[in-house]
């Protein structure tokens, strides 16, 4: 069973953590996302097992484990054979990045659950709130989401043997880009932020990610723009572009079309 939660622009400003999607005892089929998802997601193994590929790294998710996906990173997963059942929790929010950093749980990869029942209790609480007939569930869900993340940080440990060996500097750069995508970011800014020359950062980033820093940042911005357009069709194209770091509406439209194959307005019509 899958539950989805809509969030307005006002909610992003007023609520720090937002539950966006919940999967409960979901029989997972094969998934390939070339642009990732514009939100954070925990995939939690219930039964069976599945192969996960994130960037160039591969993992196997078993029952009693959780996998953390960061936003807008290409990934895929599929069953290793037989029935693969999972729970999943997708979330975003204006304080999401900071909360995960504070909880030391911002690195993508495989996490081992110490207490599976505690995790299931939170999943059941999410379901209970989602199935209530109250008009505004987002605040209750936000409280429960924080409790979920807090307990996950205290009752899991990162599986370093199976987790990505991604360079720590590159990991920090990707997190910085995700946190500041709406701002003007130049290679000079990153050079100052991480005390490395632009040439060094560009070389290391391309070696690790297989693309330039600017292209990676653009993918993040377009991912957020797609989500914002679908969730807030009343926003103008220029406003969406501005909120996602594009200062020129015409350039935003061109880049959006290059990455998605359609204009922002066509994107709204295709999903209405």
Secondary structure, 3 states (H helix, E strand, C coil): CEEECCCCHHHHHHCCCEEEEEEEEEECCCEEECCCCCCEEEEEEEECCEEEEECCEEEEECCCEEEEECCCCCEEEEECCCCCEEEEEEEECCCHHHHHHHCCCCCCEEEEECCHHHHHHHHHHHHHHHCCCCCCCHHHHHHHHHHHHHHHHHCEEECCCCCCCCCHHHHHHHHHHHHHCCCCCCHHHHHHHHCCCHHHHHHHHHHHHCCCHHHHHHHHHHHHHHHHHHHCCCCCHHHHHHHCCCCCHHHHHHHHHHHHCCCHHHHHHHHC
